[in-house]
Every structure is written in C-alpha cells, then in structure tokens.
Amino acid sequence: MAEMPSGNALRPARVPEQENALSRRYLHLVLRWIPIGMRYYNEWSGRPECGHFFGGVYWYGLETAAPMETLAIAASSAEYDPSIAGLSREEARHIARCALRYLCFTHDAGPADCLRPTESWGRKEPAGTKWGERGQGFFRESQCGVTIGHLARTAALLDDLLTEEDRALLRAVAADYLSRFGGMPPRSGVYADTQMEENGWTSEGLLSSLLLLPEYPRAQEIWENLKLWCFCTATMPQDMHDYSHFAEGRTVRDLCERRFTVLPDGSVENHYIVHPGYMSSCVTFLGQLNVTALLYGASVPPHAYWHRQDIYNILKTWADDDGALQPVQGMDWPYLSYTGACFLHAAAALFLQDRDASLLERRALAVVERSSSYHGGRMVPESVVACCHSIQDPAIFSERAVSSLAMANMAHRLAGEGPQPAEPEEFERRAAGVRIYPHGGFIMHRHGSGKTSFSWRNSVMVLPNTREGMRLVGPRIGSFLARVEVEGRARRERQVALTVREGRDAVAAMLVRELAEGAVLQEAFWASLPDGRSVTYERLTALQDIVVTQLALGELEVMNDPYFAPAGTSPLRTIYWAGGERAVPGYPSTSAEDELVLELSPSDWVNVDDRFGFRFVSSGRATYRNRHHFPVWHAVSDLLTLCSVGVPQSFAAGERIGALAALWCPHQSHEETASETFAVSESPVGGFGAFVRGWACACNFGHGLFLLPAELRLGAAQPRSLHPGLVLHAAGELAFRISLAPKEVALLPL
C-alpha cells in the first residue's frame, strides 16, 4: 500500500543514469531537439539567472515548463551527448534551472512585481500576467497541476544545483496549490466535457506538491484526498453498484460517491465529442504520477489504477499500424500527435504491463524517429511553423510535444523496457471485429484492411481508413456524411430512427434524422464488410420549402502532410479517375491562391495513390481539392468531395436535395477500383440496395415491406447467412427473395 511520503522537502531518490535500448532511442530524439528548442530560449531580466522558452507567455507556463524538464531529463543521462545537443551537460542543467526560477518567480506565489512579458507569441490573454490563474476558477487554476509536475520532476533532477532561494520558491508554489485543492473533493462530469482530465491533472498537482512539501501541516489529510482524486479520474456509473472491497475498508461504491467521468460503455466525451486524446488521459496521468513518485522514491496509491486497464483495452483496438488512435467522432486539435501516442503506450506498457502497448509504443516511436530525421529534430516541420496557426496558437507551440518523449525516456530509465511486445498477428487477432458503443453513440469495425467507424451521436459521421490510419485519412469532424445549412434555420437535429445489426466481422446500420429545425430529412445507411470495404448511402429530402446555403456529401480528408516527407520536399498524392490522373503536392502556404481543384465528374470512381478508392453514384459534382492554405491548422491535407451542389438553391417540400451512394475500397489499385462491382437500386417505397462483389447490402427507410430485386439461390449443402446470427439451411435446391421490414437493414453474402 502506498503511504504518504515523509521527510524533508526536496530529497529526491537517485535517478538512474544508464539507458536501456528503448530509453536510448528517446534520448537521441530529445538530444536532436535541444538545438531547436534553444533557438527559442531567452534570458529574462526580472530576476537573476532566469530564462524562458517561446516568448515566456502561454497557458499555465507550459511554454517554458515542458522544454525545462526536457533539458533536465536529457542532462541527467550518462549518455548525454553535447555534440548532438549543442550544449554541454552543465549548460543544459543551468538553462533548466533558469527556466525553473522564471516559472517560480512569475507564479502567483512569487513576488508581485514578477510578471510575464507583455508581448505574446500567441494568445494575448496570458501576457503581462502571472501564471497560477488565481481567481480564474477551478478549470484554469487546477490545470496548473501539470506545470507543477514539470517543476517537481525538474527539481528532483537538479537537486544539487538548487539554492535555498530556489527551494523556498518551490515550496511556496506547492503550498499555494495545496491550499487551493488539498481539501476539495474531485469533480463529476460525463457528457460533453468529462472531468477525467481535470481530476487527473489535479492528482498530478497534489502529488507533486506533497513531494515538494511533505511537511505541509495537512499533508496526511491531503494524501487521503489525493487517493479520491486518483480514483475518480476514471469512474463509471456502474461503479455505484459495486460493493466489492477496494482498499482500507472502503468499497468501490464508497469511493465513487456518485462521481462519474466515463460513459458506461467505457468511452469518454470532451469538447462535445468522444475524444480519444482525453479518453487516454487517465493512462497518461498514471504514467506521469508514477514517474514523479519514482523520482522521489515514493509510490502512487492503487486508486490511480482503477479502470485504467479497462479503458486502455478499448483504446488499443482503435490504434492504426503506427500507434495513432482513430478519432471516431473527429478531432479538433492538431492531428499528428505521435509523441503523445508514444507516452500513452509507454505508460500502459510499463505500469499496466500490457504487451500490446509495448508493440504500439514501438510503432509510434518509429514514426517520430523518421520525422525527426526528416526535419532536423523538429516536432513540427519548419514549413508548417512558418505558415500555420492552430485553433488557439501558432504551430510553433506544438514543439513542446517533445516533453512526451523526454517523459518516456525517464519512464523507461526508472521502470525498464517493459514487457515483451505482443506478436503483431496475435494482437490483430484479438483486436479484430465489430464493437458497438451505445452510450458514446458509435461503432468501430477493425478488420484486416484497417478500421471503419460510424457515429450517430455528437458528430454524425463515417470514417473509413486503411491500416496506415492518420498517415492517409484525416479525422475531420463530421466526415463523409452530409453538411447542410438552411437559410433562416438554426442547427437543430432530432433522431427519428436508428437500427444496428452486427455480426462478428460485419455490421450494418441505418440512421434517420430531421435537420435544420425539421426542415430536412436525412436518411443514411452504412455497412462494413469483412474485407474492409464499406457501403454508405445517404439522401436528403426537403420537408418544407427551403433555401439551402451549404451542401456537401461524401467529404473525406486526405492527409498530404510534410511531417511524413524529408525537409525541402513535398509529399505527393496521385489522384486517378476516369478522366485521367494528377500528382498533387502537400505543403502549407499563406495564400489560398496556391490551391488546385480537380474536377472528377462525370467519373463514377476515384482512387488515391493506389492506396484506396471509391466507386460512387452522385447527384452532384465530385471534386478533389489540393489545399495549401489553412485558416485553422489541424494538418496539411486535401479534401475529396463526392457530391456537392451549387448553393444557394431553393427546394420545395418533398423534393430531393441530394443523394450519394459510395463503395469504399481500401488497399486497392486504381485499376481494381475502376473495375469494382457496384450496382445500386432504389424503390418508390423507400428501399435501397447495393450489390457489390460477394455481398448484397440493403435497407428500408419506408413504412412498408421492401422486396430486394435480386433472386437468391441456395443449394442443399450451402448454408447462407440471412442476418447476423441467422443462417438458413435448405433441405434441397432453393430459390428465394428477401423483403425488409420498415427501418430494417440487411447484409447478405452472395
């Protein structure tokens, strides 16, 4: 049982200097980054021996805290190489200490006259202020626990350099955080914005502050409260009905106390979508808690492990061949977070002893190593830094992602290389299949050709992908299903019907919704087949006389990012369609005039790079937009649209607005796509059928029976699946036809 650490402040354990095979790979990446980071380091005149990174102004002091710890970790290694880092070990440690002092002086607990610079490289709000966010409310104030974690770990690594002034400053920061949150109970929140991350970072802040200040008067009381914060980082509603003993005479129900951060199916929402980045935070914070505790010779309480394996078991089935997680309802942050994936999988490998995590960590690490070699050690290509601004700040601030690599290095130095990686074939066998998440509102089908997901809640979308995952298809919010806006109508959606029929390795679903305050009827069908092909059908009908101001169906983001190409070159995507072929480069620009639009119509097929293709039947115009200007940067990517209609356009009640039927074919050459079987039919009563190689896919949106047009035959020795889980055995030769009941779907092998 982990006990409250005791003893004097700032008395860290001995840090292992030696590297192992895995930690050495991370160290090399960090060393290559240090010359990049030092380009953005400046001394600060507010107090002696102080300095900051990236202008010294960012949320919660993280612009300086992350590089500070990165330098301290690298310099603590016996294999630190100044010829790569461009700094001696002593210089690196000195700069880390200057950064630590800057953060301590500019914290709320520091001298009143010590403010951050008045000029910011990004958002203006933090400029000329202190960090610590006093008076800003729980969300901002508690988030500073992450920065205090950086400070505590850096202090452990620089213990021999710290003066009494440094120690007093650190104690003041720790005491301030403990006074604010030491007696506060953890928060509850499931829908829209989970409290998982908030409870996780508050756990890190409390643990780090107690390790910096174990003699704090209420330390034992706060340690007991810390256990609750750790436990309630990952709690589900069903925990309220769990009377099993957990620890110290308390049951799971006792500890949960009606605080929930996870939906009952194990998925997690943040920013109004099921968000794998935030869902993984419980495992990431488990890693950070363990690294911090081990640096001080302490251990985390068992409460920090509650549901972590359960949630990681879900996440790893969403991982592509490079370890990145598929965002099933889209992504709002920059897409390429392989550094974060490295630490997520490292934490699961080391502290959950998960062999699959060992495999996925090595996959993600290989991607980062390639990109680092391409871009001179940078986390973000220089061309992107020069042109792009994310949803909050310039792309340059993404360079702080290097701290995840430094943390992974330290985790492996402290805890070893972890378990032997699972065999890839073994992992794929266990991870494959259809999984339905009824509370999150989506389906994930993992198959031999990649993953395909369908979401009917929050962000209604279809996201097909190959095994390359994020390298090839971008997780645009609302991907593939209709984007429609109606003049004078607010965005208000109402689900009318949903049908899901799953098999072990195939699944079909039908969704009917009213959009734009009941002005538009959306009818959508989706089927995912065992070989990875999928069929999507969607149609929009006006329910009232309306004017449509925006309309697109079948939009798919195609990644074309320089992260995956050597510096000075542009990645290329080759687009094939019936009208020809064209290679299009991927690069960012400050001007939209550099963009190119390829007209695909009247072609009924398109293929990208001989990697994937579509056969489609569209009521509108099909285009491929080679983009270079990104007002809000998530990644450098192109946009394939299979159906767009000129707007504004008027539609009478009952009139068809647009329709699209599409067959997705992963890992396919353009010749194969062009010859792929795809025959579609609609019936006056509301039925839809698609016949593809080996399968018939159908759904009935109407109110009466829909008779499939094809006659099926069955021999005496040929069982046939009529429905997932329902197999027909004929006594003799049999010819038959199938009809579907209203709001029913079917997948029939031919």
N, C-alpha and C positions, 0 to 999 in steps of 0.2 A: 504494500500500500504506500503510495506516495505521501510523504509528510511535508509539512511546511518547512522550507529551508530555514536554517538558523545560522547565527554567526554574524560577524561584522559585514558591513556593506562592501561591495566590490571586491570579493575574494573569489575569483573565478577558478575553475578547475584547470588543469594543464591541458592545453589544446594539442591534439596530435599534429605533428609537423609533417609526418610522412604521408605520401599519397598512395592510393591504390590504382589499379588500372582504370577504373571508372572516374574517380575523382580527378585523376590526372588529365583526362580529356576535358573536363570542365575547367580546370585550372588554365589549360592552354587557351581556351576561348576567352577567359577573363583577361589573361595577360595581353592577348591581341587587342582587346577592347580598351585597355588603360590609356594608350596614346590618343584614342578617340575622345575618351572622357576628359582627358587633360586639356583638350582644346577648348573646353567649356568651363574650365576652372578659373576662378578669380579670387584674389585676396579681398578681404572685407576690412574696412578701416574702423569699424565700430568699436573693436577691442583688439588688443594684440593677439597675434597668432590665430587668426580666424580666416576662413575662406568658404566659398560656396560654389556650387555647380549650376550650370544652366540658368544663370542670372539670379539665383537665390530666391526666386519667387515662384511658388507653385503651391498646390493644395497640401496642407499639413506638413510642409517642409520636406516632402518626399523627393523633390528635385535634387536635394543635397544628401538626404539620408541614404538613398539607395547606392549612389556612387561611393559614398563614405564607407559603407560596410563592404562594398565590393573591393575597394583598395585594402581595407584591413584584413579581409579574408585571404586575398592573394598574398599579401606580405607576410602572413603567418605561416606560409608553406615553406618547407625546406627546399622545395624545387622552384621557388620564385626565381624568375629569370629576368634580370634588368635589361638584357639585350633585346628582349621582346617588349617589355613594358615601357621602356624608355625612361624609367626611373629606378634609382637604387631602392633597395628594401627600406632603408632609413627615410628616404624622401617620401615613399608611398605611405609609410606609417605616420610621418609628420603631417602630410596633407590630410589624411584621415582624421587625425586629432584636430587639426584646424577646422575641419568641417563639423566635427562633434562640438567644438566650442561655439562655432557660429550658431548651430541649432540650439544649444543651451542658452546662449545669450538672447536669442530672438524668440524664445518661448515665453509664454505668459508669465512663467515664474522667474524669468530673467529680469535684469534691470529695465526700468520703464523706458529709458531713452534708447534701448537697443531694438530698433525696428528694421524690418527687411527693406531692401532697396525700393525706391519709389517708381522705378521703371521695371515692367514685367515683360518677359519674352512671350507670354501667353495671355491668359485671362488677367484682367486688371484688378479684380477684387482683392487678391491677397497682397498686392503691392503696398508698401508703406505700413504694413501691419505686423503684429506678432502672429506666430502660429500657436496652436493650443486651442484656438477657437472659443475662448471663454465667452459665455453668453450667447453662443450660436445654436444651442440646443444639442440634444443627445446625438443625433446623427453625425454632425461635424466634430463635436468635442470628443466623442468616443473613438472616432476614426483615427485620432492621433495615437491610439494604442499601437498602430502599425509602426509609426515613426519611433515610438519609444522602444519597440522591439529592435529596430535597427540600432538605436543608441545603446541598448543593453548589450547586444552581441558585440558591437564595436568596442564598447568599454571593456568587455572581457578580453578581447584580443589586444587591446592597447594598455592593459593594466599597468605595465611598468613605466609607461610614459605619462600617466595621469598625475597632475598636481593636486594638491588639496583643494585649490580653487575649482578644478575640473570636477572633482568628486562632490564638492558642495553643490555645484550647479546641477549635476546629475541627480543628486538626492532631492533637490528642490523640484525638478521635473517629475520625479517619481512620486513625491509626496503630493504634488498637485493632482496627479491622475488618481491616486488612491483616495484622496479626499473627495473627489467628484463621483467616483464609480465604485469605491470599495463596499459601500453599503447598499448600492442599487440592485434590485433584482433583475434578472435577464428579461428580455423582451419577447413577445409573441407576435408572429406575423407569418401568414402563409400565402395568401393570394396577392397578386400584383407585385408586391415587394416583400420578399422573405426577410426575416430577421436573422437568417443564418449567418450572413457575412458580418452584420453588426455584432452579434453575440460572439462570433469568432474573433474579431479584432479587439473587442473589449476583453476577451480572455487573454489575448496576447499582451494587451496593455497592462492588465492587472498582474499577470505572472511576471512580466519584465520589470514592472515597478517593485514588486515584492523582492525580486532577486537583487535589484539595485538598492533596496532599502528594507532588509529583513527586520531591522529593529523598529520599524514603524509601530506606533503604540497599539494599533488594532490589527496587527499583521495576521494573527491566528484566525480572528473573525473573518477577515477578508479572504484568507486562504479557503475557508469553508464556503464562502460565497463564490469564489472562483470556480469551485467544483460545479456549482449550479450553472454558471455561465458556459463552462465547457460542455456539460451535459446537454443544455438547452440550445446549443449550436445546431443540433440535428435531432429534432423530436418530431414525431408523427402523431396524428390524432389517436391512433390505436394504442399509443403508449398509456393513454388514460385508463385503459382496461387491462393493463399488465401489472399483476400483483406480485410478480416474482421478485425475490430479494436481489438487490443490486450491490449495495455496499453499505457498511456501517449501520446496519439495521434499517435501511431505507429501501423501499420498493421502487420500481420504475415509475409507478403511478405517483408516489410521493415526490420524486424528483421532477417529474414533468410538470405537475401543478397546472395543467391546462395551458401550457405554453407550447406552441407548435411552430415549426419553421419549415416543415417538409410536408408536401401533399401525401395522402395515404398511399399512393402508388410509387412513392419514392422520388418523384420529380419535384423540381424547385422552380418557382417563378421569381423573376426580378425584372424591373423595367417593363412589366406587363406581358412578359413572355417567359416560357420555360427556357431557362438560360443556363447552358452547361458551365459557363465560366463561374457563375455564382453558385451553382449546384456543387461544383467541385471545391468550393472554398472551405467546406468542413474538413476535407482531407488535406488541403494546402495548409490550413491553420494548424492541423495536427502536426504536420511536418515542422512548421515554424516554432510551435510550442516545444517540441522535442529538441530541436537544435538549440534553442535558447536555454532550456533546462540543462542539457548535457554540457553546455559551455560553463555552467556554474556548478556542475557536479550534483544537480538535482534531477528529479523525475516528475513527469506530469501525472496527474491523478487519472485513474481508469475512466473517469467520467468523460475524458476527452476522446475516448474511442467509441462512444455509443453511436450506433448506426453508421459509423464511417465505412465499414466493410460493405454493409448493405448498399450504400449509395455508390461506392466505387464499383461494386459489381454491376450496377446499371451503366455507369459512365463508360466503363471499358468496352461494353458492347457497342457503343457509339463511335469508337475510335476508328480512324482510317488507317491505311498502311503506314502512315507517318506519325501516328500517335495523336493527331488532332481530333477533337470531338465534334461530331456533326451537330450544328445548332438547329434543332428540329422546328423551331419557330422563328428562325432568322437570327441575325446578330446585329447589334447596334454599335459595338466598339470596333476598332480595327481588327481585321480578321486573323492576321497571321501571328498567332501567339504561341509559337512553338517553344519559346523559352519557358512560358508558364506551363505548357504541357510537360516539359522536362521535369520541372519540380513537382508537379502534381503526381506523375507516375513514380518519381523517386521517393516521395513521401509514402505512397502506397506500398512500394516495394520494401522500403526499409522498416516502416513502422506498422504495416499490416502484414508484412511477409508474404506479399502477393506476387506469385511468379509471373502472372500475366502483366503486371505492372513493370516488372523487370524487362520484359520483352518490349512493351510500348515505350518505356523510357529510352531504350537504345534506339528505337526507330525515330523518335522525336529529336534526340540528340544528334543523330546523323544528318538530319535536315539542317539544324542550326550550324553544325560544323561546315557543311557545304556552303551555306550562305555566308558565314563568317569568312571563309576563304575567298569567296567571290567579291566581297565588299570590304576587304581590308580590316576586318574585325568589327565593323559596324553591326548594330542590331537592325537598323533601317537603312536601305540603300540611300546614298547621298542624293541621287536624283529625286527621290521621294521627299527627303528632308527639305530640299530647295523649293519644292512646289506645293506641298500638301499640308492641309490643316484638318485635323480630325474634328469630331463633334464638339470637342471642348478646346483643344490646344494645338499649336503647331506640332507636326510629326516629330520634331526633334525630341520632344519629351518622352517619346516611346523608347529612346535609348536607355532609359533607366531600367528597362526589362532585363538588362544584364545582371541585375541583382538576383534574379531567379537562378541563374547559372552559378553565381557565387554561392548562393544558399545550397544548391545541390552539391557543389564541391564540398562544403563544410559538412553537410549531412552524411556524405559518403566517408569523409575522413573520420567522423565521430562514430558512425554505425556500420561501416564496412561497405562492401559492394552489394549486399543484399542477396536474396535467394537467386538460384539459377533461373534464367529466363525460361518460360514455358516454350515448348516447341510450337512454331507457328501453326502447323497443321492441327495440333491439339487445341490450341486457343481458338482457331477458326471453327472447329467442330463444335466446341462448347458455346461459342458466341453466336452462331448462326441461328436463323429462324425469325419468326414473327413475334413481336412483343407489343402489347396494347397497354397504353397508359390512360385509363378512363378519366382520371382526375386532372392530369395535365392536358388531356384532350388531343392525343396524337398516337400514331402507330409508327413503329420502327421495324423495317424488314432488312435484316442483314443476310446477304447471300454471297455466293462465290464471286460475283462481279462488283461488289461494293455494298452500298446501303441506299435504301429509298425510304423516305418518311412522308407521312401525310398528317397534317394538323387541321383539326376542325374547330379549334378554340384559340382565343387570343390573337394569334397571327395565322389566319387560314391560308394554307399553302401546301404545295408539293415540292419536295426537294430530292431529286434523283442524283445519285453520284456514283462514280466508279471507285475502284479501290484507291485511286490517287487522292480522293477526297478534296481537301482545301486547295491542293495544287491545281485543280482543274475547274471546279464549280464553286462559285461564291454563294454564301448563305444569305442572300438578300431577303429581308423581311417581306413576307407576302409573295414569295417566289411562285411563279408559274400560274397560279390561279388569278382570277380577274382583278384588275384595278379599275374601278369605275367611280366616277363622280357625277352627280346630277345637279344641275343648276337650281339653286334655292333650297336644296335638301341637305340636311346635316348627315354626317356619318352615323347611322344607327342601324344595327344589324339584329335580326331575330332568326334563330334557328327554328326551322319548321320540321325537319325530319333528318334522322341520321340512322344509317344501317351499316353495320360492320360484320363481315363474315370472314373468319380467319381459318386457315389450315396451318399445318406445321411449317410449311415453306412457301405459302402463297396467301394472299389476302386481298379482299375487295371491300370497297366502301362507297356509300352514296350519301351525299350531303345536299340538303335543300335549305336555302336561306332567303329571307327578304332583306334587301339592302336599301340604303338611302331613304329611311323612314317609310319603308313599304312601297317604294316606287319601282323597284326592280326585283325580279325573281331570279335567283341564281340556283341552277341545278348542276351538280358536279358528280362525276363518277371517277373512281381511281381503282386500278388493280395492279398488283405487283406479282410477277410470276417467278417461279423457282430459279430461272436462269438470269434474273436481274432485269429483264425487260419489264416495262410497265406501260399501262394504257391510262391516259387521262382524257376525259371528255367533259366539256363544260359548255353551257349555253346560258345566255342572259335574255330575259324577256321583260318588256315594259309592262308594268301593272297599271300605269296611269299615263296620261300624255305628259311627256317629259322632254327636257333638253339635256343630253349627255355632254359633259365638258371634258371628261377624260375617260379613255377606254383602252385597255390592252389586256390580252390573254396570252398565256404561254411565254412569259418572260423568264429567261434563265441567265444568270450572271456567269460569264466565262472568265476565269482567272487568267490574267496575262501580265503577271507582276514581276518586276525586275529582281525581287527578292530571290527568285529561283534562277537567275541568269548572271553570268560574270559581269563585273562592273565594266561600263563602257560599251556594253552590248544591250540589245533589246530582245526580250523573248518574242517568239513568233507563234501565232496560231494560224494554221492554214484552214480556210473555210471552203468546203466543197458543196456545190448544189447543182441542180440540173443545168443551170446557166453557165457554169464554169468553176473556177477556183481562184482563191486570192489569199496570199500570205499577209497578215496584218501584225504590225509590231505592238508591243506593250511598253509604254513609257508615260510618265506624268508630264503635264505641261500646264503653264499658267493661262493658256488660251484655248477656248473651245473651238477655235478655227482649225486646229490640227486634226479634228476628228473626221472620221470617214464612215459613211453609211452605205452598206452593201444592200442592194435590192435583191431579195431572194425570190419573190413571186415572179412567175406563176409556178415555180418549182414546188413539188409536194414532198421534198426531202432536203435535209441539210445534214452535213457531217462536220465535226470539228476535229481537225488534227489526226484523223483516223483513230480517234480515241472514243468518240461516242457520236451517235446520230439520232435523228428524228425522222420518222415518216409522219405526215400530218395532213389533215383536211381542215382548211381555214376559211372563214367567211370574210377575212380581211387581208391586210398586207403583211408580208413576212420580211423582216429586215435583220441585219447584223450590224450593230453599231460598235465600231472600233473607237473606244473612248480614251481620252488623254487628260481631260480637264475634270477635276473632282472638287466641286464646291465644298462637299463634306467627304473626306477621305476615309474609306474603310480598307480599300486595297486598290491596286491598279487592275481594272477588269473591264471586259467588254459586255455588251448586252445583246443577247439573242431574243427577238420577239417574233412569235409565230403568227400573231393575229393582232393587228391594230387597225382602227377605223378612224377616219378623219373626224375631228370634232372642232367646234360644237356641232351637234346634229340632233334633229328632232325625231322623236319616235312616238307613235300613237300607242295607246293601251292595247296590249295583246301582240304587239309587233316584236319580232326577234331583233335584239340589239347586236348580238354577236355570238359566234359559236366556234369551238375548236375541238377537234379530236386529234390526239397525238400518241405515237408509239415511241417510247424511249428505248434506245438500243445501246447499252454500254459495251466498251471494249470491242468496237466494231469499225472496220474499214469503210471508206465511202462507197466502194463497190458493193459491199454487203448491205449497207443502208439502202442504196438505190434499188436493190432487188428484193428487199424485205417485204414479206406479205403483210398487207394492212388494208382490209376491206371493212367499211363501216356502213351501218344502216340505221335509219330512224323510222319509227312508226307514228302514225297520226295519233295514237292513244298515249304517246309519251314514252315509248320504249327506245332504248339504244342498244345496239350490238356491234361488236368489233371482232373480226376474225383475223387472228394472227397465226404465225407458224406454230402449230401444235395446240392452240387454245382458242376457245370462244369466250369472250367477255361480254357481259350484258347487265343492264339494269332497267328498272321500270320506274320512271318518275310519275307515271299516270295513276289513275284511280281504278282502272280495270285490268284484266289479265293482258299480258304482253306475250304473244307467241313468237318465239325465236324463228327466223325464217329458214334456218338450215335443218335438214333431216339428219339425225344421227343414227349410226348403226352400231350394233353390238353383237359380237359372236359369243357362243356359249362359254368359251374359255377366256373371255376378255372383260373382266370387271371394269366398271367405269365409275369414276367419282362424279356424282351429280351435284355435290355440295361439299364444302369442307366437313369431313367426318361422315359423309353419307355416300356409300358405294353401292352401285347397282350390279347385281349378278343375274344374268339372263339364263333361263333354262335351255334356250335354243337361240337361233338367229332372231335378232330383234331390231326393228326399225322404229324410231320414235322421235318425237319433237318435244321441246320443253317450253312451258309457259311460266312466266314470273308473276307472282302476286304483286300488288301495289307496294312501292317502296322497297322492293327486294332486289338483290344483286346475285350474280352467278359467275363462277369460273368453271368452265368445262374443258377438260383435256380432249383433244380431237384425235 
